[in-house]
Amino acid sequence: AGAAAVAARVLLPRVSVVVTHYERPELLPQAVRSVAEQTYPADLVELVVIDDGSPAESGAAAALDALEAEWGFRERGWRLLREPNRYLGGARNAAFRAAGGEYVLFMDDDNYAKPHEVWDFVMAAESTGADVLTSSLDFVWGKDPPPRDALRVKHSLPRAPNSSKGADGGAGGGGSARPS
């Protein structure tokens, strides 16, 4: 954790994670927790939760207030936006305009980010120069966090043609494709 680690840390970009929410306050805490537990430096992760006009009778407003207080949104530099219903695209666009990160990662209130998700997206974007990234997903159901073994990277990049090594230069078949 010497000068090289400090220098690498200074070069990491700020990332905004946008979570859209509509009328499912029972699911949102897991999404927020998964962002809070990222391996990427916490002070470089901005969470922007946008409520897309949840009806008053849904109880979402009180649940959002409680979540904002529980996780210390203001102290962390996180934001909670409440907008009239514009549907998913409109909500994402409004949150995107409010986001301050160099990169923006979109999630929904029923998503659970793997602990290394922000780190992996930043490394992929930085190493490829891509403007847009997407990923595969794993399905989990219920209101509890997924089991720890469900959060591990279980895939490697496809093997290059006529090669015994994966496209990431590794042996393929079970490692992470993340750059080291």
JORACOR-V883046 format. One record per residue. PHI is phi in degrees with one decimal (* if undefined). Layout:
phi=PHI
phi=PHI
//
This chain:
phi=*
phi=-93.4
phi=-62.0
phi=-63.8
phi=-66.0
phi=-65.0
phi=-62.1
phi=-63.2
phi=-64.0
phi=-64.7
phi=-85.7
phi=-72.4
phi=-80.6
phi=-77.0
phi=-122.9
phi=-99.7
phi=-106.0
phi=-98.2
phi=-117.1
phi=-87.3
phi=-136.9
phi=-150.7
phi=58.5
phi=-135.5
phi=-64.4
phi=-74.4
phi=-94.2
phi=-56.9
phi=-56.2
phi=-68.2
phi=-64.2
phi=-63.2
phi=-58.5
phi=-65.4
phi=-73.8
phi=-63.8
phi=-97.9
phi=-67.2
phi=-78.2
phi=-68.7
phi=-54.3
phi=-58.3
phi=-74.7
phi=-107.3
phi=-115.1
phi=-105.2
phi=-97.3
phi=-122.1
phi=-96.9
phi=-120.5
phi=-89.0
phi=-90.9
phi=70.7
phi=-56.1
phi=-62.2
phi=-56.1
phi=-70.5
phi=-76.1
phi=79.3
phi=-64.7
phi=-60.1
phi=-65.8
phi=-65.1
phi=-66.3
phi=-59.1
phi=-64.6
phi=-64.8
phi=-60.4
phi=-71.1
phi=-59.3
phi=-94.7
phi=58.4
phi=-51.1
phi=-62.4
phi=-63.9
phi=-89.0
phi=79.0
phi=-87.7
phi=-131.9
phi=-120.5
phi=-108.1
phi=-120.5
phi=-126.3
phi=-66.0
phi=-62.0
phi=-124.9
phi=73.2
phi=-55.1
phi=-61.6
phi=-64.8
phi=-65.3
phi=-62.5
phi=-62.6
phi=-63.2
phi=-67.8
phi=-59.3
phi=-63.5
phi=-85.8
phi=-71.7
phi=-111.2
phi=-80.6
phi=-70.0
phi=-121.5
phi=-127.5
phi=-113.2
phi=-99.1
phi=-137.2
phi=-111.0
phi=-67.0
phi=-102.2
phi=-97.7
phi=-131.4
phi=-76.6
phi=-62.7
phi=-56.2
phi=-102.9
phi=-61.5
phi=-63.4
phi=-58.0
phi=-62.4
phi=-65.1
phi=-63.3
phi=-63.7
phi=-65.4
phi=-65.5
phi=-67.6
phi=-82.2
phi=-108.6
phi=75.0
phi=-67.0
phi=-85.9
phi=-134.4
phi=-126.9
phi=-140.6
phi=-148.8
phi=-79.7
phi=-144.1
phi=-114.9
phi=-89.0
phi=-133.1
phi=-126.3
phi=109.0
phi=-98.4
phi=-94.7
phi=-60.9
phi=-66.2
phi=-61.6
phi=-54.7
phi=-67.2
phi=-75.5
phi=-93.5
phi=-75.5
phi=-73.9
phi=-114.0
phi=-124.0
phi=-123.2
phi=-66.9
phi=-60.1
phi=-71.0
phi=-69.7
phi=-56.6
phi=55.9
phi=-138.9
phi=-92.8
phi=-103.8
phi=-69.7
phi=-62.4
phi=-88.4
phi=88.1
phi=-89.8
phi=-76.1
phi=76.0
phi=84.5
phi=165.8
phi=-89.8
phi=-87.9
phi=-91.8
phi=-69.6
phi=-67.0
phi=-100.6
//
